[in-house]
Amino acid sequence: MLILLDVMLRRIVRRGDLTFIDANGLSHRYGDGAGPPVVARVRERRVEWHLVLDPQLALGESYMRGALSMERGRIYDLLELLLSNAEVHPVPVWARGLDVARYLIRRAAQFNPAGRARRNVAHHYDIDGAIYDLFLDSDRQYSCAYFTPGADLEEAQLAKKRHLAAKLAITPQQRLLDIGSGWGGLGLYLAKAAGCEVTGVTLSTQQHQISNERAAREGLSRSVRFEFIDYRKVVGRFDRIVSVGMFEHVGVSHYGTYFKKVRDLLSENGVALIHTIGRSEPPTVTNPFIAKYIFPGGYIPALSEVAAAIERSGLVITDVEVLRLHYAETLRAWRERFLANWDKAAAILDEKFCRMWEFYLAGSETAFRYQGLVVFQLQLAKRVTALPITRDYIWDDEQRLLAQDAIDRRPRLAGE
């Protein structure tokens, strides 16, 4: 085993029970022996070098290729053991050098003009859509759910939609723009719950098609439409703007453009709500595995980066909420569902994809538990008088929607 890799693991893993089997078949044990044993095996000598030089990328790549395998536990268990220890005992300085280099070129990596943005979206969202049915809820909500005690994934995703609707304070006949409308579930919910007119925009061909099919099937084509268009090309004025899980794809170089566009699209008394993954630490770089294989061009911002861009846009920040462990619980549910449907996913794509996707879900979950990732819900307006001056209206409307959802979901009797 490489001496530097041994030094790195001994420095990081002080708690827990990790056995690392090197490319020569020799076992090396780390930690204090507490907790369930985790055993990982490396099958290629070059992987040991890669783990030393670029651990953030190497771990995911080697697992995806099958050059690193789990003998006991799953990849989540290895990541949890490493990252929970790294909170106290960070990786050595030499292993952090690449982060500095990546930070220096991050604006180029996140330069997302319209054409590149379309390609980035297609990379992730225009794979075989059957994959998403294997781990998402029935409404295909592909963003952080809102967990209340005892809620399952379906209930938590519905609660998220209620929470967003209440914060938007929508009234009937208002015009709403959904930037990054996904498979249409949020837009359709808002149209039904509030009686508003919804325009959703996406750069995914599959999401665009499925969203409009859903609107037609639910008889909402006159009040809800989804367009295949970049947010920068949208024209018109809207009373409400919502964006969920899209801001992570904007890129730090485009924050000014994004918020100025939101300002220009809002009516004078309009309200916008931006729901995005964020970090509770200073600005940094995108995880290299995520950037290369999962979300090219993406970036998770610090609040300081977002707030500065909002201030320059002329918008007013009217409310900020930080959802801390909700996304960790969402990702846990997705990961468990995906693992339960592994064979189906492998039949749709292949085993290599399954290992890549498992690493993505496990790595994202552990990042929310141990690396300071959170979710920001930022409520914005042009005027400070656009909303009530206390937050009571959010609670009141959420309770109204909860009662309405309970009626809508109850079993129907024959003839009803």
C-alpha positions, 0 to 999 in steps of 0.5 A, a space after each residue: 500500500 502506498 505510504 501516503 495513502 496509509 498516512 492519509 487514512 490514519 490521519 482521517 479515520 480516528 473513529 469507526 472500523 475501516 478495513 482497506 484491502 490494497 491492490 496486493 490483497 493486504 488488509 490495513 485497519 483504521 479507526 478505534 474499532 467502534 461501530 459496524 465494520 466497513 471493508 473496501 477493496 482496491 483492485 488496481 495499484 493506480 487507484 491508490 495513487 489517484 486516491 492520494 492525489 485527487 480523493 474527491 474524484 478518485 473515490 467515485 470514479 474507481 467505485 463506478 468502474 468497479 476498481 474499488 468495491 465494498 466487501 462489507 457495507 455499501 459505499 454510503 457506509 464508507 462515505 459516512 465513515 470518512 466524512 464524519 471523521 473528516 469533520 474533526 480530522 480533515 484531509 492533509 494539505 496536499 490532498 486539498 491542493 486541487 480544490 485551490 486550482 479548481 476554485 481559480 477556474 470555476 467561473 470558466 467551468 460554470 460559464 453557461 450560455 444558452 447552448 451549453 446550458 441545454 447540453 448540461 441539462 440534457 446530460 442529466 435529465 434526458 436519460 431514460 426517464 424510467 430511471 426516475 420512476 425507480 426512486 422519485 415519488 409518484 409526482 416526480 419531485 426531483 428536489 428537497 422534500 419538506 419532512 414533518 415527523 412521521 412523513 414518508 417521501 410522498 407526504 413530504 413532497 406534497 408538504 414541500 409544494 404546500 410550503 412553497 404555495 403558502 410562501 408565494 401567497 398566490 391568489 386566483 387569476 394571478 400569472 405565475 412563472 416556474 423557472 426550471 419546471 421539471 416534470 410539471 408537478 409543482 406547476 400543476 399543483 399551484 394551478 389547482 391549489 390557487 387557481 392561477 395561470 402557470 407558465 413553466 420553462 425547462 431545457 429538458 426535452 423529456 420534461 417539456 413533453 411529459 409536463 404538457 402531456 400531464 397538463 392535457 391529461 388533467 384538463 389544465 392545458 388552458 391554464 398551464 403551459 410548459 415551454 422549451 426555452 431558456 429563462 433568459 429568453 422569457 418575456 412578459 410580466 408575472 405576479 409570482 415567480 418560483 424556481 425550485 432546484 434550478 438555481 444550482 445550474 445557473 453558474 456563479 458567473 450568471 447570478 447577476 443576469 439571473 436576478 436581474 431577469 427575475 426583477 424584470 419579469 416580476 410585476 410591481 407587486 410581484 413575489 419570487 421564491 427561489 428554492 436552491 441547495 446552498 452551503 453554510 460555509 464560504 464559497 468553494 468549488 463543485 465536487 469534481 465527481 458531481 461536476 464531471 458525471 452528474 451535473 456539469 456546469 453546476 455549482 452550490 452557492 454560499 449565501 453570501 454569493 447569492 445575497 450579493 447578486 440579489 442586492 445588486 439586482 434591485 430586489 428586496 429579500 423579504 424572507 429567508 428559510 434554511 432547511 437543514 436536514 430535509 434534503 439528507 432525508 430526501 436523499 436517503 429515501 431516494 437511495 433506498 428506493 434506487 437500491 431496491 430497484 437496482 436490477 431494474 435500473 441495470 436492465 434499463 442502462 447498466 451496472 456501471 450507471 447504477 454504481 455511478 448513481 448510487 455514489 451520487 445519491 450516497 455522496 450527496 446525502 453525506 454532504 448534507 449530513 457532514 459537509 455543510 450543505 443546506 437548502 435556502 428558500 429565498 423570498 424576493 420582491 420589488 416592494 417591501 409592501 408586497 407581502 404582510 409584515 408577519 409570517 402568519 399568512 404562511 402558516 394560515 395558508 399552509 393549513 388551508 392547503 393541508 385541509 384541501 389536500 386531505 379532501 383531494 386525496 381521500 378515497 372516492 365513493 362510487 358515484 362521487 
